[in-house]
């Protein structure tokens, strides 16, 4: 039997791995209704994002946008888009927060989505939903069809809050964070995988959709 006689110190050292750039996530807050609950849920998911070093986040809030439904691209609209579009085009991934209104998602969210096209392509989209008994899941299923048409990849696992108002206390803290925190970790782990993989793919070859 042969044995290794070469001294260990003569072996070439392994080169250190290059640090991986964090996945850039744009969180889209999808409701602009008076008295909306979205900011509470947004603060929670942004806190989860901030606890990780493999994700960096910024926010697009439809309540802070004024995009017309006529798609008239006048000077005011172009100025509005100049503040929104870079946050979408520069993202590696998206997390869309949506309530459920009449079994679907808000009109303001659809309007924001429809004002853009290539910005969504070949990128992962995850969902955090909230509502009554359904937890917003019917809105999520509708959104999956929309993003498929836009050549985006929707993440399988979601976070949903059933009877969302009762899930948080008056300070905006979850009464029982164990379930949502676990669901968020699963979803965000998938966002990281898809975000890195599709980012590398877009660098290697342009998407032809």
C-alpha positions as CSV (number, residue, x, y, z in Angstrom):
1,X,0.0,0.0,0.0
2,X,1.3,3.4,-1.0
3,X,1.4,6.2,1.6
4,X,1.5,9.9,1.2
5,X,5.1,11.0,1.9
6,X,4.9,14.6,0.5
7,X,5.0,17.0,3.5
8,X,1.8,18.9,4.0
9,X,3.6,22.2,4.0
10,X,4.6,21.7,0.3
11,X,0.9,21.5,-0.8
12,X,-0.4,24.6,-2.5
13,X,-2.8,26.5,-0.2
14,X,-6.4,26.9,-1.3
15,X,-7.2,30.3,-2.5
16,X,-9.8,32.1,-0.4
17,X,-13.3,32.2,-1.8
18,X,-14.4,35.5,-3.2
19,X,-17.2,37.2,-1.2
20,X,-20.6,36.8,-2.8
21,X,-22.5,40.1,-3.4
22,X,-25.7,40.2,-1.4
23,X,-28.9,39.8,-3.3
24,X,-30.6,43.2,-3.9
25,X,-34.3,42.9,-3.0
26,X,-36.9,45.5,-3.7
27,X,-39.9,45.2,-1.4
28,X,-43.1,46.4,-3.1
29,X,-45.8,47.6,-0.6
30,X,-48.9,46.9,-2.7
31,X,-51.8,48.8,-1.0
32,X,-52.6,52.5,-1.0
33,X,-56.0,52.3,0.8
34,X,-56.9,54.7,3.6
35,X,-56.1,52.9,6.9
36,X,-54.1,50.2,5.3
37,X,-52.3,47.6,7.3
38,X,-49.4,47.2,4.9
39,X,-46.8,49.3,6.7
40,X,-47.0,47.1,9.7
41,X,-46.3,44.0,7.6
42,X,-43.7,45.8,5.6
43,X,-41.8,46.8,8.8
44,X,-41.8,43.2,10.0
45,X,-40.4,41.7,6.7
46,X,-37.8,44.5,6.4
47,X,-36.7,43.6,9.9
48,X,-36.3,40.0,8.8
49,X,-34.3,41.2,5.8
50,X,-32.1,43.4,7.9
51,X,-31.1,40.5,10.1
52,X,-29.4,38.8,7.2
53,X,-26.1,39.6,5.5
54,X,-27.0,37.9,2.2
55,X,-29.8,40.3,1.3
56,X,-30.1,44.1,1.0
57,X,-33.4,45.8,0.7
58,X,-35.1,48.9,-0.6
59,X,-38.7,49.8,-0.8
60,X,-41.3,50.9,-3.4
61,X,-44.6,51.9,-1.8
62,X,-47.5,52.3,-4.1
63,X,-49.0,54.8,-1.7
64,X,-46.1,57.1,-2.4
65,X,-46.4,56.8,-6.2
66,X,-48.7,58.7,-8.6
67,X,-48.7,56.7,-11.8
68,X,-51.7,57.4,-14.0
69,X,-53.9,54.4,-15.1
70,X,-54.1,56.0,-18.6
71,X,-50.3,55.3,-19.2
72,X,-49.9,58.9,-20.4
73,X,-46.1,59.4,-20.3
74,X,-46.1,63.2,-19.6
75,X,-43.4,65.1,-17.8
76,X,-44.9,64.5,-14.4
77,X,-45.1,60.7,-15.0
78,X,-41.6,60.6,-16.3
79,X,-40.4,62.3,-13.1
80,X,-42.4,59.8,-11.1
81,X,-40.9,56.8,-13.0
82,X,-37.4,58.2,-12.5
83,X,-37.8,57.6,-8.8
84,X,-39.4,54.1,-9.1
85,X,-37.9,52.3,-12.1
86,X,-34.3,52.3,-11.0
87,X,-35.3,50.5,-7.8
88,X,-36.9,47.8,-10.0
89,X,-34.3,47.5,-12.7
90,X,-31.5,47.4,-10.2
91,X,-33.1,44.6,-8.1
92,X,-32.0,41.0,-8.2
93,X,-35.3,39.9,-6.7
94,X,-38.6,41.2,-5.4
95,X,-40.9,40.7,-2.4
96,X,-44.4,41.8,-3.1
97,X,-46.6,42.6,-0.1
98,X,-50.3,42.3,-0.9
99,X,-53.6,42.4,0.9
100,X,-56.6,40.7,-0.6
101,X,-59.5,42.8,-1.8
102,X,-62.6,41.0,-3.1
103,X,-60.6,37.8,-3.8
104,X,-57.7,39.6,-5.6
105,X,-54.9,42.1,-5.3
106,X,-55.2,46.0,-5.3
107,X,-55.6,48.0,-8.4
108,X,-52.7,50.3,-7.5
109,X,-50.3,47.3,-7.3
110,X,-51.4,46.1,-10.8
111,X,-50.9,49.6,-12.2
112,X,-47.3,49.7,-10.8
113,X,-46.6,46.3,-12.3
114,X,-48.0,47.3,-15.7
115,X,-45.9,50.4,-16.0
116,X,-42.9,48.1,-16.2
117,X,-41.9,45.1,-18.2
118,X,-38.2,44.2,-18.7
119,X,-37.5,45.2,-15.1
120,X,-39.3,42.1,-13.9
121,X,-37.8,39.6,-16.4
122,X,-35.7,36.6,-15.3
123,X,-35.9,37.6,-11.6
124,X,-37.6,35.9,-8.6
125,X,-40.7,37.3,-7.0
126,X,-41.7,36.3,-3.5
127,X,-44.9,37.2,-1.7
128,X,-46.0,38.2,1.7
129,X,-49.8,38.4,2.0
130,X,-52.3,39.4,4.6
131,X,-56.0,39.4,5.0
132,X,-58.9,37.7,6.7
133,X,-59.4,34.0,6.8
134,X,-57.6,33.4,3.4
135,X,-54.6,35.4,4.5
136,X,-54.4,37.0,1.1
137,X,-53.5,33.7,-0.7
138,X,-56.0,34.2,-3.4
139,X,-54.4,37.5,-4.3
140,X,-51.0,35.7,-4.4
141,X,-52.3,33.1,-6.8
142,X,-53.6,35.8,-9.2
143,X,-50.2,37.6,-9.0
144,X,-48.4,34.4,-9.9
145,X,-50.2,34.4,-13.3
146,X,-49.3,38.1,-13.8
147,X,-45.6,37.6,-13.1
148,X,-45.5,34.5,-15.3
149,X,-46.6,36.6,-18.2
150,X,-43.8,39.1,-17.3
151,X,-41.2,36.3,-17.5
152,X,-40.5,36.4,-13.8
153,X,-40.1,33.3,-11.6
154,X,-42.3,33.2,-8.5
155,X,-40.9,31.7,-5.3
156,X,-42.9,28.7,-4.2
157,X,-43.0,29.4,-0.4
158,X,-44.8,32.5,0.9
159,X,-45.6,34.2,4.2
160,X,-49.3,34.8,4.8
161,X,-51.0,36.4,7.8
162,X,-54.6,35.2,8.4
163,X,-56.6,37.7,10.4
164,X,-53.6,39.9,10.2
165,X,-54.8,42.6,12.6
166,X,-55.0,40.1,15.4
167,X,-51.5,38.8,14.7
168,X,-49.8,42.0,15.7
169,X,-50.0,44.0,18.9
170,X,-50.5,47.8,19.1
171,X,-46.8,48.3,18.8
172,X,-46.6,46.4,15.5
173,X,-45.0,43.4,17.0
174,X,-46.1,39.8,16.3
175,X,-47.9,38.2,19.2
176,X,-46.4,34.8,18.3
177,X,-43.4,35.3,15.9
178,X,-42.4,31.6,15.7
179,X,-44.5,30.6,12.8
180,X,-44.1,33.7,10.6
181,X,-40.3,33.9,11.4
182,X,-39.8,30.3,10.3
183,X,-41.9,30.9,7.1
184,X,-39.9,34.0,6.4
185,X,-36.6,32.2,6.7
186,X,-37.7,29.5,4.3
187,X,-38.9,32.1,1.8
188,X,-35.9,34.3,2.1
189,X,-33.5,31.3,1.7
190,X,-35.3,30.6,-1.6
191,X,-35.1,34.3,-2.6
192,X,-31.3,34.1,-2.1
193,X,-30.9,31.0,-4.2
194,X,-33.0,32.2,-7.0
195,X,-31.6,35.7,-6.9
196,X,-28.0,34.5,-7.1
197,X,-28.7,31.9,-9.7
198,X,-30.7,34.2,-12.0
199,X,-28.3,37.0,-11.5
200,X,-25.4,34.8,-12.7
201,X,-27.6,33.7,-15.6
202,X,-28.3,37.2,-16.7
203,X,-24.6,38.0,-16.6
204,X,-23.6,34.9,-18.6
205,X,-26.2,35.5,-21.3
206,X,-28.9,38.1,-22.0
207,X,-32.4,37.0,-21.4
208,X,-34.2,36.6,-24.7
209,X,-37.8,36.8,-23.5
